[in-house]
Amino acid sequence: MKSAWALFCRDLVLTWREGGAIGTALGFYLVVVAITPLGLGPDLNLLSRIAPGVLWVALLLASLLSADRIFHNDYEDGTLDVLAMGPLPLPLVAALKSLAHWVMTGVPLALLAPLLGLLLNLPIEAFPLLMLTMLAGTPAVSFVAAIGASLTLGLRRGGVLLALLVLPLYVPVLIFGVAAVSAASVGPASPWPPFLILCALSLASIGLAPIAAAAALRAALR
Amino acid sequence: MLSLANPTRFLGIADRVIPWLAALTFLLLGAGLYLAFFVAPPDYQQGETVKIMFVHVPAAWLGMFGYTLIAIASLGTLIWRHPLADVAAKTAAPIGATFTFVALVTGSLWGKPMWGTYWVWDARLTSMLMLFLLYLGLIALWQAIEEPGRAGRAAAILALVGFINVPIIHFSVNWWNTLHQPASIFRAGGPTIDSSLLTPLFIMALGFTLLFVLLHLIAMRAEILRRRVHVLRQVHVERAAMA
């Protein structure tokens, strides 16, 4: 338990001190959302209708930017070999690293989302649910991204391949995330059924994705 | 299955089976196409365009069959380390992707006269498109990893993750579509198919399945031989380096 906590804190500190990772993701998120109205025209009614979808798609892309870093540095310097032989089970290691990725990427992106919602004329009443939905959905994003990161570990152009592998798997998260936010902003349906399904998707990813990621890490490390 | 674990024995069986299978496949496909295009009556509503169905439906079915086959082979790779399982998974991916692509293209061509547009974001179409993207991901992963052992295991993990996700994707796309637009194109229940159309469809489905198996056997044979050539070359280079 203590070593698990130590590993988690180590990952957080490393990401923080390395700098740039959070800033890049947030900046990318801002740029994608800012550039969308330029392509679609400044019609505020249209923007407020498509705001949930734009915010969610941009969030997926932004969190994929840093996804290939989940295992990369530890793989390069051999830490991952030590971890694989250490006392912690490898699925737990993968889970802790995914969790650290969520804290350092998913949470800041979810907190930034309302600000970008203003740019897209999303009604203010929908903001609490927007943040809540993104906080509930981003664990699934980080944990599934860890599968992609472990599969593409050490490959050339791994980052692009990662996006190709993982984005189709995000379809359910995207659909239910957008459904919950849309229901909150334009109605008339209740936002809670899609929100609860989103929570279920996140919980299932937390439970299952580390097993797949650990298996892929074993294949990469042998 | 165990007796097939020996690649040499597999090659022997494949060599004997392939000519017969090829003959049977072409016989069935020929009969099916003849029945579909010359015997089956045009639909009273859709006219002659209904004949696209005879290619579209079997292709869609085999697109899904291919992914299931890959998932089963992936279990073989991960659990039993069956030496032919990753050969089977690797060679099935492009074939399955092609059938899925054929289903998408024929569906699109069928959609133009029926719905007035080449593409609608209908739940089924979208699910098939996602299946196609999953196939592309698998093929890309196979090509990105050079070491065959790791590539096989990585692709097997990805295939199983995708296989768990396919029903979830289908379910969520269904939800999404009913949320955005009411079902206006596909009526609930749908018209039942008359036996004059069903018989050729059945023959075509059987013919397509045999075609899949035939192509898969040929591709597996080629892959095994390719790996042997690769090993022989390596040995050759090593010997040359020693001398």
Interface residues (C-beta under 8 A of the other chain):
Chain A: I147 L151 T152 L155 R156 R157 G158 L161 L164 L165 L167 P168 L169 V171 P172 I175 F176 A179 A189 P194 I197 L201 L208 A212 A215 A216 R218 A219 A220 R222
Chain B: L78 M130 L133 L134 L136 G137 A140 L141 A144 I145 G149 R150 R153 A154 I157 L158 L160 V161 G162 I164 N165 I168 I169 F171 S172 V173 W175 W176 L179
